[in-house]
Amino acid sequence: MDELDRLFSLLVAALARETRIAVPFPAAEIYERLVAYRSNRARLNVATHQDYEMAVLRLLAGERGYVQLEPDSVREAMQREIATINPDPAYFRSFPEAQVMVNGRAAERVLIADRAYAPPASADADEDGLLDTTGENPIPPAAPSTPTPPHQPERFRIARPPHGLSENQCEYCGGVLPSNRDVRFCPHCGQPQEGDLKCPACGSPVDVGWTYCLSCGKPTGFE
């Protein structure tokens, strides 16, 4: 995991707190507010401000497909800048109003990973769970009356914003949907715009993160 991965993870976390993952926003918000250098330097693990700016430039240029920048001409200009011998790390500051759209599938991976590695909720052990071990006959902990059922991971789907700004965007991958057609399936990821994720081979329901279908055993194409 390098500085680009860490930058995207912090960006997704900031947008998730504001329920704005599926909403386009100006590029300047990344370095001015959402993942500002001064307040995130330690978590980004960058040595200098130039290293931070280079990570932002790589992100906005579309490296690893984490975000999509509009218009295309601005994104292509950043890609050309990165390809030069001595790129200007602050080149992106010339386009503060360019619109950024987060890749929904990449954001899902970040949020699911954060949830998987989050510490479990602590019980009130200080009040109810302490045992008296000072006497000659310590009180043993009570055995549970029924076995705890295995945890079932809940389905994850990025919530749509309340203002309807993403009606023409796929909720799974963030791709822009054609506005002049009846769209039942996303042309970018192939997922239905209503109902659950489907196996591309047999149509059986699948969950985010499944590499293979439980019904037919064929690859789902999901990462």
C-alpha positions in Angstrom: 0.0 0.0 0.0 1.6 3.2 -1.1 0.8 6.9 -0.7 -1.7 6.8 -3.6 -3.7 3.9 -2.0 -3.6 5.7 1.4 -4.8 9.0 -0.2 -7.7 7.2 -1.9 -8.6 5.4 1.4 -8.7 8.7 3.3 -10.7 10.3 0.6 -13.3 7.5 0.6 -13.6 7.7 4.4 -14.1 11.5 4.3 -16.8 11.2 1.6 -18.5 8.3 3.4 -18.8 10.4 6.6 -20.7 13.0 4.5 -22.7 10.4 2.4 -21.2 11.9 -0.8 -19.4 8.9 -2.3 -21.7 8.9 -5.4 -21.7 12.6 -5.8 -19.3 14.5 -8.1 -17.3 17.3 -6.4 -14.7 19.9 -7.4 -11.1 18.6 -7.4 -10.0 21.4 -5.1 -12.0 19.8 -2.2 -9.5 17.0 -2.0 -6.4 19.1 -1.1 -8.2 22.0 0.5 -10.6 20.1 2.9 -11.2 16.4 2.5 -7.6 15.1 2.6 -5.6 18.2 3.4 -1.9 17.8 3.7 -1.4 19.4 7.1 -4.0 17.3 8.9 -3.2 14.0 7.1 0.6 14.0 6.6 1.2 11.2 9.2 -1.6 8.9 7.9 -0.4 9.4 4.3 3.2 8.7 5.4 4.7 11.2 2.9 8.0 12.9 3.6 7.4 16.2 1.9 4.6 18.4 0.6 5.8 17.6 -3.0 5.3 13.9 -2.3 1.7 14.7 -1.2 1.1 16.8 -4.3 2.4 14.1 -6.6 0.0 11.6 -5.0 -2.9 14.0 -5.7 -1.8 14.5 -9.3 -1.6 10.7 -9.8 -5.0 10.3 -8.3 -6.6 13.0 -10.5 -4.8 11.7 -13.6 -6.8 8.5 -13.2 -4.0 6.1 -12.0 -5.4 2.7 -10.9 -8.9 3.9 -11.9 -9.6 5.2 -8.4 -11.4 8.4 -9.7 -12.7 9.8 -13.0 -12.0 13.4 -13.7 -14.2 15.6 -16.0 -13.6 17.0 -18.5 -11.5 14.5 -20.3 -9.2 17.1 -21.6 -8.1 18.1 -18.1 -7.4 14.5 -17.1 -5.4 13.9 -20.3 -3.4 17.1 -19.6 -2.5 15.7 -16.1 -1.5 12.4 -17.6 0.8 14.2 -20.1 2.3 16.1 -17.2 3.1 13.0 -15.2 4.8 11.5 -18.3 7.3 14.3 -18.6 10.8 14.0 -17.3 10.3 16.6 -14.5 6.6 16.8 -13.8 5.2 19.7 -11.8 3.5 18.0 -8.7 1.3 21.1 -8.3 0.0 21.0 -11.9 -3.5 20.0 -10.7 -4.0 23.3 -8.9 -4.5 24.9 -12.3 -7.9 23.1 -12.6 -9.6 23.5 -9.2 -13.1 23.3 -10.7 -12.6 20.0 -12.6 -15.2 17.5 -11.4 -14.1 14.3 -9.6 -16.2 11.1 -9.5 -15.1 8.3 -7.3 -15.0 4.7 -8.7 -17.8 3.1 -6.7 -16.4 -0.4 -6.9 -13.0 0.7 -5.6 -14.7 2.7 -2.8 -16.6 -0.5 -1.8 -13.4 -2.4 -1.4 -12.0 0.3 0.9 -15.1 0.5 3.1 -15.5 -3.3 3.3 -11.8 -3.6 4.3 -12.2 -0.9 6.9 -15.2 -2.7 8.4 -13.5 -6.1 8.4 -10.5 -4.8 10.3 -12.4 -2.6 12.7 -12.1 -3.6 16.4 -15.1 -5.4 17.8 -17.5 -3.4 19.9 -16.4 -3.7 23.5 -18.8 -4.9 26.1 -19.2 -3.2 29.5 -16.6 -5.5 31.0 -15.6 -3.0 33.6 -19.1 -3.0 35.1 -20.6 -6.4 34.4 -17.8 -8.7 33.4 -15.3 -8.6 36.3 -15.0 -11.7 38.4 -14.1 -11.9 42.1 -10.7 -13.7 42.1 -9.6 -12.5 45.5 -11.3 -15.1 47.6 -10.5 -18.8 48.0 -13.2 -19.9 45.6 -13.3 -17.5 42.6 -16.6 -17.3 40.8 -16.2 -19.0 37.3 -17.8 -17.2 34.3 -21.2 -18.4 33.5 -21.5 -20.6 30.4 -23.6 -19.2 27.6 -27.1 -20.8 27.4 -27.1 -20.9 23.6 -24.3 -20.9 21.1 -23.6 -17.7 19.4 -24.7 -17.9 15.7 -22.0 -17.1 13.2 -21.8 -13.6 12.0 -23.4 -13.0 8.6 -21.8 -10.1 6.8 -24.4 -7.7 5.6 -24.7 -6.8 2.0 -22.9 -3.6 1.1 -24.2 -1.0 -1.3 -23.2 2.7 -1.5 -26.1 4.8 -0.4 -27.5 7.2 -3.0 -27.2 10.9 -2.0 -30.5 12.5 -0.8 -30.5 15.3 -3.5 -30.7 13.0 -6.6 -27.4 14.2 -8.0 -26.4 10.6 -9.1 -29.5 9.5 -10.9 -27.5 9.1 -14.1 -24.7 7.1 -12.4 -24.4 3.4 -11.7 -24.5 2.8 -7.9 -22.0 -0.1 -8.2 -19.2 1.3 -10.3 -20.0 5.0 -10.5 -20.1 5.0 -14.3 -22.2 7.6 -16.1 -25.3 6.1 -17.6 -26.9 7.2 -20.9 -29.6 9.8 -20.2 -31.5 9.2 -23.5 -32.2 5.5 -23.0 -34.0 3.1 -20.7 -31.0 1.7 -18.7 -31.7 -1.6 -17.0 -28.0 -2.7 -16.9 -24.9 -0.6 -16.5 -22.8 -0.5 -19.7 -19.6 -0.3 -17.7 -19.9 -3.1 -15.1 -23.0 -5.0 -16.4 -24.9 -4.9 -13.2 -28.7 -4.4 -13.0 -29.8 -1.0 -11.8 -32.6 -2.6 -9.8 -32.3 -5.5 -7.5 -29.2 -7.5 -6.4 -25.9 -8.2 -8.0 -26.1 -11.0 -10.5 -23.6 -13.6 -11.8 -22.7 -12.7 -15.4 -22.7 -16.4 -16.4 -25.9 -17.8 -14.8 -27.7 -14.9 -13.3 -27.7 -16.2 -9.7 -27.5 -13.6 -6.9 -23.9 -12.9 -5.7 -22.4 -10.6 -3.1 -19.8 -7.9 -3.5 -16.3 -9.4 -3.2 -17.2 -12.8 -4.5 -14.7 -13.9 -7.1 -16.7 -17.0 -8.1 -20.4 -17.8 -8.3 -21.8 -20.3 -5.7 -24.2 -21.7 -8.2 -22.2 -22.3 -11.4 -18.6 -21.8 -10.1 -17.7 -19.4 -12.9 -15.7 -16.2 -12.3 -17.9 -13.2 -11.5 -15.4 -10.7 -12.6 -15.7 -8.8 -9.4 -12.6 -7.7 -7.5 
